[in-house]
Amino acid sequence: MGRGRAKAKQTKVARALKYGGPQTDLDRLQAELGSTDSSSSDHLDDSYEVVEDPYADDPYAKYYEDDEDDDKA
């Protein structure tokens, strides 16, 4: 029968979360994520090369279908 106190505490905590909720410290979150004021495009990795389409000049490429399932059927 001693469930009254436990239920009252759970109700109190649930109401506090529903109506009050924890306040988010955005400055602390920004510091944890390590973001800075500079734009993110400055930090892009340049170690990858841009690979161009080897079939861009092929006039018959538009007639080729990528479906490999058609060959098996």
C-alpha positions as CSV (number, residue, x, y, z in Angstrom):
1,M,0.0,0.0,0.0
2,G,2.9,2.4,0.3
3,R,2.7,3.4,-3.3
4,G,1.3,6.9,-2.7
5,R,4.6,8.7,-2.1
6,A,6.3,7.1,-5.1
7,K,3.4,7.9,-7.4
8,A,3.3,11.5,-6.1
9,K,7.0,11.9,-6.8
10,Q,6.7,10.4,-10.3
11,T,3.8,12.8,-11.0
12,K,5.8,15.7,-9.7
13,V,8.8,14.8,-11.9
14,A,6.6,14.2,-14.9
15,R,4.9,17.6,-14.6
16,A,8.2,19.3,-14.2
17,L,9.5,17.7,-17.4
18,K,6.3,18.4,-19.3
19,Y,5.8,22.0,-18.3
20,G,9.2,23.2,-17.3
21,G,11.7,21.0,-19.0
22,P,15.4,21.3,-18.7
23,Q,16.8,24.6,-20.1
24,T,19.4,24.0,-22.9
25,D,22.6,25.9,-22.5
26,L,23.3,26.7,-26.2
27,D,26.7,28.2,-25.5
28,R,27.9,25.0,-23.7
29,L,26.5,22.9,-26.5
30,Q,28.3,24.9,-29.1
31,A,31.5,24.5,-27.2
32,E,31.0,20.7,-26.9
33,L,30.4,20.4,-30.6
34,G,33.6,22.4,-31.3
35,S,31.9,24.7,-33.8
36,T,33.4,28.0,-34.5
37,D,32.1,31.2,-36.0
38,S,33.8,30.6,-39.4
39,S,31.8,28.9,-42.1
40,S,32.0,25.1,-42.4
41,S,33.0,25.2,-46.0
42,D,36.5,26.3,-44.9
43,H,37.0,22.9,-43.2
44,L,36.2,20.7,-46.2
45,D,38.6,17.9,-46.9
46,D,40.5,18.5,-50.1
47,S,42.1,15.1,-50.2
48,Y,39.5,13.7,-52.6
49,E,39.7,14.2,-56.4
50,V,36.7,15.0,-58.5
51,V,36.1,12.0,-60.8
52,E,34.5,13.0,-64.0
53,D,32.1,10.7,-65.8
54,P,34.1,8.5,-68.3
55,Y,31.0,8.1,-70.5
56,A,30.1,11.8,-70.7
57,D,31.3,11.9,-74.3
58,D,29.7,8.6,-75.3
59,P,26.7,9.3,-77.7
60,Y,25.2,5.9,-77.0
61,A,25.3,6.2,-73.2
62,K,21.7,7.5,-73.2
63,Y,20.5,4.2,-74.7
64,Y,22.2,2.1,-72.0
65,E,20.0,1.1,-69.0
66,D,21.5,0.4,-65.6
67,D,19.1,-2.4,-64.7
68,E,21.1,-5.6,-64.4
69,D,18.0,-7.6,-63.5
70,D,16.8,-7.5,-67.1
71,D,19.8,-9.7,-68.2
72,K,19.0,-12.4,-65.6
73,A,15.3,-12.7,-66.4
